[in-house]
Amino acid sequence: MVALHARLAELTNDEVKRYSRHVIMPEVGIDGQRRLKASSVLLIGTGGLGSPLALYLAAAGIGRIGLVDYDVVDFTNLQRQVIHGVSTVGKSKLDSAAERMLDLNPDICVVKYDEPLTSDNALRLFSEDWDVVIDGTDNFPTRYLVNDACVKLGIPNVYGSIFRFEGQLSVFYAEQGPCYRCMFPEPPPPGLVPSCAEGGVLGILPGTIGTMQATEAIKLLLGIGEPMIGRMLLYDALDMSFQTIKLRKDPNCPVCGIPKDAVELIDYEQFCGMPAHDHSEFSAVEDSEDLEIQTVNVYDVKSALENGEDVVVVDVRDPHEWDISAIEGTLRIPKPDIQLAKNGIQAGRRLWEETVLKEIPRDKTLYVHCRSGKRSADSIAFLSEIGYDLDKMFNVEGGILAWADEIDPEMPKY
């Protein structure tokens, strides 16, 4: 049970009726529902994980729910972000989520923070009397920042992670067990772990993990059951299998192994090589070595292809993405194949002529594109490491999405 920041609130007759299926349970009862009404939960993100979290926290009667987000609803969100709808496409996710939550339960208070979570504001936001913090964003920069801020302030952190068909769940509470950095002291190197935008996610998976996160939060607030402190649940949707592993507190942890006042917050985007906010997820970024990568736009690509210029346009997306949409006349080699070939050449195991790179000429100008610009920038960096001339390689701004927007409006977007 966590220490609530407010006295237990009384329930109205209407609230007793609304929560009747709770209050008849001896594990909850009237006092437990009053406890939920008096509680405060801060939810980071109102996307895939945040959608079921926000809905079920509101329905359960959590008295005060804070939402941190600054994205807008996009049509591609609707496959998994069920708190939003067609009518709210283009609208602030905060406003869309808050309206749905208050429609579901007008007795709660929703506090909106229309700003990205950064090292500059995390302590300010987290210090506003929250009993539990839940990370509903599922990206590495936010995950590490949320962990560090929760450790510093002594707040339970309900963790969830999703990718393709797999999910993870745990509660990191340094007061009683390990924190996230006990398990993963440092963020992964850039490019090692693809985002959900690159690798995809089964639409219902965030519903499964998000509702379990909400369950853990309510257990913490009520002080019932055995929270997932010191344990992690691994879920595989394809096998419909659940596995629980034990986690141990690391006495040498760089965050919870030092005094709280010595914990310093930093922004982790530079370490993870990926943005910390959903709506910037598709933007082109420079590679990890801070190379000055040149860019071209989709009109330059169109002109080069139509005029037969001595340029090779390279599509580094995955093969299943080519089935969705592709630009005619491009050379198609997935980024992982380029990376694998680069690693083999650098290690002396492969010759250039023995890899897929033999298809990418070193004496021509290369226009490299992916879905939006991130993987193509990485691919250019890989090629430059093994002798390709950086001055002859250009990243296509906006990738296939920009092509669909500017050149071919009939092309499917994903």
Beta strands, then each sheet from edge to edge (+ up, - down):
strand 1: 40-44
strand 2: 64-68
strand 3: 109-113
strand 4: 132-135
strand 5: 157-163
strand 6: 166-172
strand 7: 231-236
strand 8: 241-246
strand 9: 294-296
strand 10: 311-315
strand 11: 331-332
strand 12: 365-369
strand 13: 393-396
sheet 1: 3+ 2+ 1+ 4+ 5+ 6- 7+ 8-
sheet 2: 9+ 13+ 12+ 10+ 11+
end
